[in-house]
Amino acid sequence: MPADLEALRTNLLELERVLVAFSGGADSAFLAWVANDTLGSDAVQCFTAVSPSLAQSELEDCASLAEEWGLNWSHVETAEMDNAAYRINDENRCFHCKSALMDVVEPIACQKELTVVLGVNIDDLGDHRPGQSAAQERLARFPLVDAGFSKEDVREHSKKLGLRTWDKPAAACLASRIPYGTQVSVSLLRRLDRAESALKNLGFDQLRVRDYGEIARLEIDLDQLSRAVDLRAEIVEAVQSVGYQYVTLDLEGFRSGNLNHSIQ
């Protein structure tokens, strides 16, 4: 039985005024739309954190969604790359990233008397997500969790509401493509962004390019693996053009959070 949309609306009404962390993914988009529909744009501020770890296409889609839905939206620059503890890329990288985000939005929320809310669903709770802890320590709230929403619930309700994000492929920050222990740099993040953009231009939507120095390991949906083999020449050319020497295809296909397996 799907989660109750009215329970989510009730939770938001109790919060009264919210600042939604809006990445443009299915979860945050659904939360932003429901919050705006429930509380009205005067009581809802949506923000997108902009840094080198955000793919340019995701920022553009956030802007488009905000215009389509009439969201009170803005983007804010975050400075996680200034933090050496973030750049060393250990298992707490996401903690430092979310802390940098909260450093920027907390003053805004305090000034406007808003509660910071994130699009975390109950399925996210089982993965290694230190960023959630960082947000909770700073008193951010997870309305989807409080209302019992899973990822499937988010997609089902989004579809019923006619939101085009209902089947949007799962996204994550570009730093999640870098194995723990490999230092995060702006140049590496940009290379990953260019590589994934090139593959999306070839028609692959659900994918990850995992960085291993000169090697790019591609994770693509299993139902598109045969197509990837057919387009191997185009794929190799596209990925090598951004700086990789070797291009490999992971036969296990796309797995969200795959690099977390090394620390579990």
N, C-alpha and C positions, 0 to 999 in steps of 0.2 A: 504493500500500500504506500503510495507516494506521500511525502511530507506535506503538511498542511500549509498552503500559502497564507491563510489567515493568521496562523501562528507566527509566521515571519512578520507580517504586517503589525501584529500586536506587539511584538518585541521592538520593532522600530518606533512605534507610537510611544512606547515607554521611554525610549531614549530621547524622543522629541526632536533633537537637532543632531545631525551626523555629518562627519567628514569621511567620505568613502574613498578608500584606496582603490583607484580605478586603473587596472592594467589593461583592460579591454578583453580579457579572457572571458570564457563563459560564466565563471563564478562571479567575478567582480562586476561584470556587465549586468548580470541578472540582479545582483544586490543593488547596484546603482539605479537601475530602472525601477525596481520595486520601491526603493526608498523615495525616489523622486515622485512616483505615482502615489505613494502613501502619505508623505509628509509635505510635498510641494517643494518647488525649487528654492524658495526662500529659506527652507530649513535643511537643505541638502547641498553640501559643497563636495564636488568630485575632483580628485586630484590625481595626476599621473606623475610618478617619480621618474625623472629623466637623468640618465647617466650613461656611460659607455656600454653598460651591460643590457640596455634596452634596445632591441632591434628597431631600426628606423621605421619599418613597416608597421610595427605595433603602435608606435607613437602616432603615426598617421591614421591608423584605424581608430584609436581613442578619440582623436579630434573629430573624425567623421561620425562616430557613434554619438558623441556629445551634441553635435549639430543636429543629427537626425532625431534625437530623443529630447532635445531641449534641456540638456543638463547644464547646471551651473558648474562649468569645468575650467580647470586651469592645470598647467604643468609646473612642477617644482624641480629645481636642480638639487640632486643629492651628491654627497661628497665621500662616498665609501672608498673611492680610489685613493683618497688622501690618507687613508688609514692603513698602515703597514700590516696590521693584524688581519685585515681583509685581503690584502694583496698576496699574503703568503699562502692563502687558499687551503687552510686546514678544514677539519670537519665543522668548525664553527663559523665558516665564512658567511652563511646566511644570517647568523646572529648579528654580525657586525653590519651587514647590509641593511637589515631591518632597523637596527639602532640608528643608522645614519638617516633613514627615512623618518623615523620618529623625531629625531633632532630637528628636522625641518618642519614637520607638520604640527608638532605639539604646541608651539607658540601660536600658530594660526588657530588651532582648535581652542586653545585657552582664551584667546582674544575674542573669538566669536561664540564662545560657549557651546562648542560642538564636541560630540564624542567620536573618536576615531574608530571606524569599523572596517574590517577586512573581509574579503570573500573567501574565507576558509570554510570548507565543508567537512563533514564527519569522516569522509574517506581520507582526508589529508592527515588526520590525527595519527594514523598508524605508520607514517613514513618518517624519515629523519628530517625534521623541519625545525631547526633551532631558531629560525626567524620568528616562528610562532611564539616561542618563549620570550624573545626580545620584545615583541609587540605586547604580549600580556603583561610583562613586567612594567610596561609603560601605560597600562590600563586601557589598551585598545580592546575592542569587543568583536566577537565573531557571531553575528546574528544568525547566519546559516547553520552553524553548529547548535546554537541555542534552540533553533526550531527543528532540528533533526534532519537537515537536508544533506543528502548524499550527492555525489556528482551526477548520478542518473536522475535524481529528483530535480536538480538544477536544469538539466537539459530538457526533461519532460515538461516542466512548467514554462521554461523559456519558449519551447515550441508552441505550447498552447497560447501563450501571450503574443506570438508572432514575432519574437525577437530573432534577428538574423544570426545572433551569436549562439543559438541553441546547439549547433553542430560544429562550432568552431574548434579546430584542432587544439589540443592541449599545448600551452606555451609555458616557457620558463625563462628566466634571465639567461643571457648568453654565457655567463660565468658557469652555469651548470653543465656546460659542455666540456669543461676543463677538468681533468682528473685531479683529485685532491693531492696537494703537494707540488703541483705545477703553478708557478706564480702567475697571477692575473695581471695582464697589462692591457692598455688601451689598444695597442696594435694587434694583439691577439684577439681581443673581442671584436674588433672591426673586421678582421679576417674571417672569423666565424660568421659574422653577420652577412658579409659578402658571399660566402660559400652557400649559406642556407638560402639567401635571396636568389642566387643563381639556380639552385635546385627547385625552388618554388616556381620560378619562371619556366621550368621544364614540366611543371604540372604535378610536382610532389608536395602535398600539403602537410601531412603528418610525418615529420622527420626530425632527426638531430644529426648534426655533424659533430662528432667527438674528436677533440684535438689530442694528438700524440706526437707533437713535434712536427716532423716531416710527413707524418701519416695522418690522414683524415679517415676516421671510421664512420661510415654512414649507416644510420639506423632509419629504415623506411618501413612503412606498414607492410605486413606480410603479403597482403593482397596486391601490392605494387612491386614486389620483388622481381617478378618475371619482366615487368615493364622496365625496371631499372637495368636489368641485364640487356634488354633490347636496346636501351639508350646508353649503354656503357661508354661509347665513344664521346657522346655529348657531355655525359656526367664527368668523365675524366678531364675533358677539356675545361669545363666550367670550374671544377674544384682546383685543378692545377693552376688556373689563371689567377687565383687569389694567393698563391704562394705555397701550396702543398706539393710535395714531390710524388707521394704515393696515395692512391685512393682505394680504400677497401670497403666492401659491402658486408655488413653484419648479417649473417643468415638467420639470426634469431629475430631480426626485425626491430621495430621501434618499441622501446620500453621506457616509460616516463620514470625519472629518478634512478635510472640504471646505475649511475656512478655511486649512488649511496650504498650499493651492495657491498662495497669494499670495507665499510665501517660497521656493518651489521653482523 
